[in-house]
Amino acid sequence: MPHPIEERLFPASRVVALAALAVMAISMLATRYHHFSSALHLADTSWAVFFLAGLWFRQARVLGGLLVLAVAIDLGSVWLDGAAMASCFSPAYPGVLAAYAALWGAGRLAGKRLAHGSEGTLTGLAWIAVALLAGSVVAFGISNATFYAFSGQFEAMVAFEYAQRTMPYLSGYVTSAAIYSVVALAGMAATNLVRDGVRAQRHG
């Protein structure tokens, strides 16, 4: 019998899973490209998307597809905006992709834990929260460490000073990822609730 949290917060069918992936991809397109996100006053959903992809799907091909999408959006930004976005592509850029992979890995570990554990919904949510926080901290560390080391912009700055300057931004990344993840999980729960209600009516 499916675990309760899987019944409520995970895709309940292939159609729901594909719809969730489509929404995640569209959200990246709408918020990652700064013209759209600035107009809508939205933070980038990428961190939440990669975490949820690991949590819900766990297949490496999903990670690969989302990484390709992220790169394609960034390349499109450079093509549309030219020099204004070209600075995003430095020798440190692979660190951004590694950070996304870390978020996906954190989600995947949480998903495997929930699939094989015996926790209730509240405990499962706590596991998800811890995994998201840990994944965000690791991703933040990877992206900033690689940017410091390989971007070529900080030769005159010691690592400790760089860390002091960047650390205040961590809370913003964690907060936006958490908000998007909560909205996505609530949306999945509502979708499953409606789906169960429709099925009950059909068989009632």
C-alpha positions as CSV (number, residue, x, y, z in Angstrom):
1,M,0.0,0.0,0.0
2,P,1.5,3.4,-0.9
3,H,3.0,5.5,1.8
4,P,0.6,8.3,3.0
5,I,2.9,11.1,2.1
6,E,3.4,9.7,-1.4
7,E,-0.3,9.6,-1.9
8,R,-0.6,13.3,-1.0
9,L,2.5,15.1,-2.1
10,F,3.9,13.0,-5.0
11,P,2.7,12.7,-8.6
12,A,-0.1,10.1,-8.6
13,S,0.0,9.3,-12.3
14,R,2.1,9.6,-15.4
15,V,-0.2,12.4,-16.6
16,V,0.3,14.4,-13.3
17,A,4.0,13.8,-13.5
18,L,4.3,15.1,-17.0
19,A,2.1,18.1,-16.2
20,A,4.4,18.8,-13.2
21,L,7.5,18.7,-15.4
22,A,5.9,21.0,-17.9
23,V,5.0,23.5,-15.2
24,M,8.5,23.3,-13.8
25,A,10.1,23.9,-17.2
26,I,7.7,26.9,-17.9
27,S,8.5,28.4,-14.5
28,M,12.2,28.3,-15.2
29,L,11.7,30.0,-18.6
30,A,9.5,32.6,-16.9
31,T,11.8,33.4,-14.0
32,R,15.3,32.5,-15.2
33,Y,15.3,34.9,-18.1
34,H,15.6,38.3,-16.4
35,H,13.3,40.2,-18.7
36,F,10.4,38.0,-17.8
37,S,11.3,37.7,-14.1
38,S,11.9,41.4,-13.7
39,A,8.6,42.3,-15.3
40,L,6.8,39.8,-13.1
41,H,8.8,40.5,-9.9
42,L,9.6,36.8,-9.5
43,A,12.6,35.1,-8.1
44,D,14.3,32.4,-10.1
45,T,12.6,29.0,-9.6
46,S,15.6,26.9,-10.6
47,W,16.7,25.9,-7.2
48,A,13.2,24.7,-6.2
49,V,12.8,23.0,-9.6
50,F,15.9,20.9,-9.3
51,F,15.2,19.9,-5.8
52,L,11.6,18.9,-6.6
53,A,12.8,17.0,-9.7
54,G,15.0,14.9,-7.4
55,L,12.2,14.5,-4.9
56,W,9.5,13.5,-7.3
57,F,11.2,11.8,-10.2
58,R,14.8,10.8,-9.2
59,Q,15.7,9.6,-12.7
60,A,19.0,10.9,-14.0
61,R,17.5,11.7,-17.4
62,V,15.2,14.3,-15.7
63,L,18.2,15.9,-14.2
64,G,19.9,15.9,-17.6
65,G,16.9,17.4,-19.3
66,L,16.6,20.2,-16.8
67,L,20.3,21.0,-17.0
68,V,20.0,21.2,-20.8
69,L,17.0,23.5,-20.4
70,A,18.9,25.8,-18.0
71,V,21.8,26.1,-20.3
72,A,19.5,26.7,-23.3
73,I,17.7,29.5,-21.4
74,D,21.1,31.1,-20.5
75,L,22.3,30.8,-24.1
76,G,19.1,32.4,-25.3
77,S,19.6,35.2,-22.9
78,V,23.0,35.9,-24.3
79,W,21.7,35.7,-27.8
80,L,18.9,38.2,-27.0
81,D,20.8,40.5,-24.7
82,G,24.4,40.1,-25.9
83,A,27.1,41.5,-23.6
84,A,24.6,42.2,-20.8
85,M,24.3,38.4,-20.2
86,A,27.6,37.2,-21.6
87,S,29.3,37.6,-18.2
88,C,27.2,34.7,-17.0
89,F,29.4,32.3,-19.1
90,S,32.8,32.2,-17.5
91,P,35.0,29.2,-16.7
92,A,33.0,29.1,-13.4
93,Y,29.7,28.3,-15.2
94,P,29.9,24.5,-14.7
95,G,29.8,25.2,-11.0
96,V,26.2,26.5,-11.4
97,L,25.3,23.2,-13.0
98,A,27.0,21.2,-10.2
99,A,25.0,23.3,-7.7
100,Y,21.8,22.3,-9.4
101,A,22.9,18.6,-9.4
102,A,23.5,19.0,-5.6
103,L,19.9,20.2,-5.2
104,W,18.6,17.3,-7.3
105,G,20.7,14.9,-5.2
106,A,19.2,16.3,-1.9
107,G,15.7,15.9,-3.3
108,R,16.5,12.4,-4.5
109,L,17.8,11.3,-1.1
110,A,14.7,12.7,0.6
111,G,12.5,11.0,-1.9
112,K,14.2,7.6,-1.4
113,R,13.9,8.0,2.4
114,L,10.2,8.7,2.1
115,A,9.6,5.8,-0.3
116,H,11.2,3.3,2.1
117,G,10.4,4.8,5.5
118,S,7.4,4.6,7.7
119,E,7.1,8.3,8.6
120,G,3.8,10.1,8.7
121,T,3.1,13.2,6.7
122,L,4.5,15.7,9.2
123,T,7.7,13.7,9.6
124,G,7.9,13.4,5.9
125,L,7.6,17.2,5.5
126,A,10.3,17.6,8.1
127,W,12.6,15.4,6.0
128,I,11.8,17.4,2.9
129,A,12.6,20.7,4.7
130,V,15.9,19.4,6.1
131,A,16.9,18.0,2.7
132,L,16.0,21.3,1.0
133,L,18.0,23.3,3.5
134,A,21.0,21.0,3.3
135,G,20.9,21.0,-0.5
136,S,20.6,24.8,-0.7
137,V,23.6,25.2,1.6
138,V,25.7,22.8,-0.5
139,A,24.5,24.4,-3.8
140,F,25.3,27.9,-2.5
141,G,28.8,26.7,-1.4
142,I,29.5,25.1,-4.7
143,S,28.3,27.9,-6.9
144,N,30.1,30.6,-4.9
145,A,33.3,28.6,-4.4
146,T,33.6,27.9,-8.1
147,F,32.7,31.5,-9.1
148,Y,35.4,32.8,-6.7
149,A,38.0,30.3,-8.0
150,F,37.4,30.3,-11.7
151,S,35.6,33.5,-12.8
152,G,38.7,35.5,-12.8
153,Q,37.1,38.4,-11.0
154,F,38.5,38.1,-7.5
155,E,42.3,37.8,-7.8
156,A,42.7,40.7,-5.4
157,M,40.2,39.4,-2.8
158,V,41.0,36.7,-0.2
159,A,38.6,33.8,0.2
160,F,37.5,34.8,3.7
161,E,36.4,38.3,2.5
162,Y,34.5,36.8,-0.4
163,A,32.7,34.4,1.9
164,Q,31.8,37.3,4.2
165,R,30.3,39.3,1.4
166,T,28.3,36.4,-0.2
167,M,27.0,34.7,2.9
168,P,24.2,37.2,3.5
169,Y,22.7,36.2,0.2
170,L,22.2,32.6,1.3
171,S,19.0,33.3,3.2
172,G,17.4,34.8,0.1
173,Y,18.1,31.7,-2.0
174,V,16.9,29.4,0.7
175,T,13.7,31.4,1.3
176,S,12.8,31.6,-2.4
177,A,13.5,27.9,-2.9
178,A,11.4,27.1,0.2
179,I,8.5,29.2,-0.9
180,Y,8.4,27.8,-4.4
181,S,8.7,24.2,-3.0
182,V,5.8,24.8,-0.5
183,V,3.6,26.2,-3.3
184,A,4.5,23.2,-5.6
185,L,3.9,20.6,-2.8
186,A,0.6,22.3,-1.9
187,G,-0.4,22.3,-5.6
188,M,0.4,18.6,-5.9
189,A,-1.6,17.8,-2.8
190,A,-4.6,19.7,-4.2
191,T,-4.2,18.0,-7.5
192,N,-4.2,14.6,-5.8
193,L,-7.2,15.5,-3.7
194,V,-9.2,16.6,-6.7
195,R,-8.1,13.4,-8.6
196,D,-9.2,11.2,-5.7
197,G,-12.6,13.0,-5.4
198,V,-13.2,12.5,-9.1
199,R,-12.3,8.9,-8.9
200,A,-14.6,8.4,-5.9
201,Q,-17.5,10.0,-7.7
202,R,-17.0,7.7,-10.7
203,H,-17.0,4.6,-8.5
204,G,-19.5,5.8,-6.0
